[in-house]
Amino acid sequence: MLSIDSPTRLALVVACGAIVGCKSQPPQVAAATSTTPPPASVRTIRSQALPEMNGKRLEVKLIEVSYPPNGASRAHSHPCAVFGYVLEGALRSQVRGDTAATYRAGETFYEPPNGVHAVSANASTKEPVRFLATFVCDSTRPLTTPVP
């Protein structure tokens, strides 16, 4: 924690007050010239605890994956935690030991490190699926490893 002595703290408070005071305008002028945009809408899409990782080698990679109608990948695993977000279409997914699920545009999924992704396939026979896979890694191994 940063320690600031009393005279320095007082000087900072006075300086901050002066800066704020210099920027203030009479209310009628501020209202007439205000172009403040409306506030953003913010919501948490997903929150997930992560396993302990080596903080010296952390890296995040954002990968876009697309499957054509009936497209799929073979069973595989990732050495990293993976967060998925479906951009368009519908994705069938199952990590071994979990229940199979179908995720649609706007929905998310999570894969733990080294989990076997037994099913990763387009749920549609007519439309493509496209999703983002965010890898949170502390490893330099390949992102995807085939599983027999």
VOPAGU-2260 file (C-alpha; in pm, 1 decimal, decimal comma):
REM VOPAGU-2260
SITE   aa  ch    i         X         Y         Z
SITE  MET   A    0       0,0       0,0       0,0
SITE  LEU   A    1     124,5     349,7     -85,3
SITE  SER   A    2     190,5     569,7     218,4
SITE  ILE   A    3     141,0     944,3     176,3
SITE  ASP   A    4     231,4    1186,9     455,8
SITE  SER   A    5     -26,5    1446,3     571,8
SITE  PRO   A    6     122,3    1754,3     392,1
SITE  THR   A    7     142,6    1563,8      61,3
SITE  ARG   A    8    -211,0    1428,2     104,5
SITE  LEU   A    9    -338,4    1782,1     173,8
SITE  ALA   A   10    -160,2    1914,7    -137,2
SITE  LEU   A   11    -317,5    1639,1    -350,8
SITE  VAL   A   12    -664,9    1714,1    -216,0
SITE  VAL   A   13    -620,4    2088,1    -282,7
SITE  ALA   A   14    -484,0    2022,7    -634,6
SITE  CYS   A   15    -774,3    1788,3    -718,1
SITE  GLY   A   16   -1022,1    2042,2    -585,7
SITE  ALA   A   17    -862,1    2316,7    -794,4
SITE  ILE   A   18    -876,8    2105,8   -1109,0
SITE  VAL   A   19   -1242,5    2019,5   -1053,3
SITE  GLY   A   20   -1319,3    2379,6    -962,5
SITE  CYS   A   21   -1154,3    2517,2   -1275,4
SITE  LYS   A   22   -1357,5    2288,3   -1499,8
SITE  SER   A   23   -1696,0    2369,6   -1348,8
SITE  GLN   A   24   -1940,8    2597,1   -1530,0
SITE  PRO   A   25   -2260,0    2760,4   -1415,1
SITE  PRO   A   26   -2544,6    2503,7   -1444,2
SITE  GLN   A   27   -2728,1    2693,6   -1720,9
SITE  VAL   A   28   -2414,4    2698,2   -1945,0
SITE  ALA   A   29   -2330,4    2332,1   -1878,7
SITE  ALA   A   30   -2683,5    2219,3   -1966,1
SITE  ALA   A   31   -2683,9    2416,1   -2292,6
SITE  THR   A   32   -2350,0    2275,1   -2414,1
SITE  SER   A   33   -2380,3    1917,9   -2280,1
SITE  THR   A   34   -2334,0    1643,0   -2537,0
SITE  THR   A   35   -2300,8    1357,1   -2291,4
SITE  PRO   A   36   -2404,2    1034,0   -2461,1
SITE  PRO   A   37   -2642,3     798,0   -2284,3
SITE  PRO   A   38   -2469,0     545,2   -2056,9
SITE  ALA   A   39   -2363,3     204,6   -2188,0
SITE  SER   A   40   -2553,7    -108,7   -2098,3
SITE  VAL   A   41   -2320,8    -357,6   -1928,3
SITE  ARG   A   42   -2400,1    -716,3   -1829,3
SITE  THR   A   43   -2193,3   -1014,7   -1724,6
SITE  ILE   A   44   -2226,9   -1289,0   -1985,6
SITE  ARG   A   45   -2036,0   -1555,9   -1793,5
SITE  SER   A   46   -1826,0   -1584,1   -1480,9
SITE  GLN   A   47   -1603,4   -1886,6   -1434,2
SITE  ALA   A   48   -1337,5   -1968,8   -1176,5
SITE  LEU   A   49   -1009,1   -2070,0   -1338,4
SITE  PRO   A   50    -762,7   -2334,7   -1222,8
SITE  GLU   A   51    -432,9   -2224,7   -1070,8
SITE  MET   A   52    -202,6   -2110,5   -1349,0
SITE  ASN   A   53     157,4   -1999,7   -1394,1
SITE  GLY   A   54     124,7   -1621,0   -1387,9
SITE  LYS   A   55     458,6   -1570,2   -1563,1
SITE  ARG   A   56     339,7   -1726,8   -1890,0
SITE  LEU   A   57     -24,6   -1620,7   -1913,6
SITE  GLU   A   58    -158,8   -1560,6   -2260,1
SITE  VAL   A   59    -507,3   -1511,3   -2403,3
SITE  LYS   A   60    -588,0   -1610,6   -2760,7
SITE  LEU   A   61    -917,0   -1536,3   -2933,5
SITE  ILE   A   62    -990,1   -1779,1   -3218,3
SITE  GLU   A   63   -1286,0   -1768,7   -3459,4
SITE  VAL   A   64   -1415,8   -2112,0   -3560,5
SITE  SER   A   65   -1665,9   -2180,8   -3840,6
SITE  TYR   A   66   -1833,0   -2508,8   -3935,5
SITE  PRO   A   67   -2033,1   -2542,7   -4257,3
SITE  PRO   A   68   -2370,8   -2721,0   -4244,4
SITE  ASN   A   69   -2312,2   -3069,6   -4097,3
SITE  GLY   A   70   -1950,1   -2968,6   -4020,4
SITE  ALA   A   71   -1768,6   -3096,9   -3713,4
SITE  SER   A   72   -1426,6   -3154,7   -3563,7
SITE  ARG   A   73   -1286,4   -3481,0   -3432,8
SITE  ALA   A   74   -1254,7   -3542,2   -3059,9
SITE  HIS   A   75    -981,4   -3321,1   -2915,3
SITE  SER   A   76    -856,6   -3148,6   -2602,3
SITE  HIS   A   77    -702,6   -2813,1   -2515,7
SITE  PRO   A   78    -428,0   -2752,9   -2256,0
SITE  CYS   A   79    -604,1   -2428,1   -2159,9
SITE  ALA   A   80    -933,3   -2311,7   -2019,7
SITE  VAL   A   81   -1162,4   -2222,4   -2311,9
SITE  PHE   A   82   -1457,7   -1984,4   -2314,1
SITE  GLY   A   83   -1683,8   -2004,8   -2618,7
SITE  TYR   A   84   -1934,5   -1750,3   -2749,9
SITE  VAL   A   85   -2162,0   -1841,3   -3040,7
SITE  LEU   A   86   -2181,3   -1560,0   -3296,5
SITE  GLU   A   87   -2427,9   -1719,5   -3539,3
SITE  GLY   A   88   -2596,6   -2052,6   -3589,2
SITE  ALA   A   89   -2613,5   -2338,8   -3341,5
SITE  LEU   A   90   -2327,1   -2547,8   -3201,1
SITE  ARG   A   91   -2358,1   -2896,7   -3053,1
SITE  SER   A   92   -2094,1   -2951,1   -2788,4
SITE  GLN   A   93   -2000,5   -3203,8   -2525,0
SITE  VAL   A   94   -1698,5   -3232,1   -2301,1
SITE  ARG   A   95   -1653,3   -3592,8   -2183,3
SITE  GLY   A   96   -1827,5   -3639,5   -1849,4
SITE  ASP   A   97   -2074,3   -3353,0   -1912,6
SITE  THR   A   98   -2414,2   -3354,9   -2078,1
SITE  ALA   A   99   -2429,9   -3269,8   -2449,5
SITE  ALA   A  100   -2578,4   -2926,9   -2519,8
SITE  THR   A  101   -2669,5   -2704,6   -2813,4
SITE  TYR   A  102   -2559,4   -2341,1   -2791,8
SITE  ARG   A  103   -2717,3   -2073,8   -3009,0
SITE  ALA   A  104   -2608,7   -1723,3   -3109,7
SITE  GLY   A  105   -2543,9   -1515,3   -2797,2
SITE  GLU   A  106   -2485,7   -1815,5   -2569,1
SITE  THR   A  107   -2159,5   -1920,4   -2403,5
SITE  PHE   A  108   -1985,9   -2239,7   -2299,0
SITE  TYR   A  109   -1677,4   -2336,2   -2099,1
SITE  GLU   A  110   -1424,0   -2617,4   -2141,7
SITE  PRO   A  111   -1180,9   -2695,8   -1858,8
SITE  PRO   A  112    -811,2   -2745,5   -1937,5
SITE  ASN   A  113    -736,8   -3091,8   -2080,5
SITE  GLY   A  114   -1106,2   -3183,4   -2095,6
SITE  VAL   A  115   -1185,5   -3410,1   -2388,4
SITE  HIS   A  116   -1413,3   -3224,9   -2628,6
SITE  ALA   A  117   -1596,3   -3533,5   -2756,7
SITE  VAL   A  118   -1852,6   -3341,3   -2966,9
SITE  SER   A  119   -1801,9   -3010,6   -3145,3
SITE  ALA   A  120   -2037,0   -2988,2   -3442,4
SITE  ASN   A  121   -2275,2   -2768,0   -3632,6
SITE  ALA   A  122   -2628,2   -2847,0   -3513,4
SITE  SER   A  123   -2774,6   -2745,0   -3850,5
SITE  THR   A  124   -2787,3   -2924,7   -4183,7
SITE  LYS   A  125   -2860,1   -2595,1   -4364,9
SITE  GLU   A  126   -2688,5   -2302,8   -4190,9
SITE  PRO   A  127   -2323,1   -2250,8   -4087,9
SITE  VAL   A  128   -2220,6   -2193,8   -3727,3
SITE  ARG   A  129   -1955,4   -1945,1   -3619,9
SITE  PHE   A  130   -1819,0   -1898,9   -3268,7
SITE  LEU   A  131   -1532,4   -1738,9   -3079,3
SITE  ALA   A  132   -1309,8   -1955,0   -2862,4
SITE  THR   A  133   -1110,1   -1761,7   -2602,7
SITE  PHE   A  134    -812,4   -1960,8   -2473,2
SITE  VAL   A  135    -663,2   -1861,2   -2137,4
SITE  CYS   A  136    -324,1   -2035,3   -2135,2
SITE  ASP   A  137      -7,9   -2067,4   -1932,7
SITE  SER   A  138     136,6   -2324,0   -2171,2
SITE  THR   A  139     323,2   -2305,5   -2498,3
SITE  ARG   A  140     184,4   -2639,4   -2617,2
SITE  PRO   A  141     -40,7   -2649,4   -2927,2
SITE  LEU   A  142    -392,4   -2519,7   -2857,7
SITE  THR   A  143    -561,0   -2836,1   -2988,3
SITE  THR   A  144    -455,2   -3198,7   -2955,5
SITE  PRO   A  145    -645,6   -3484,5   -3129,9
SITE  VAL   A  146    -784,3   -3753,7   -2900,9
SITE  PRO   A  147    -818,2   -4114,0   -3030,8
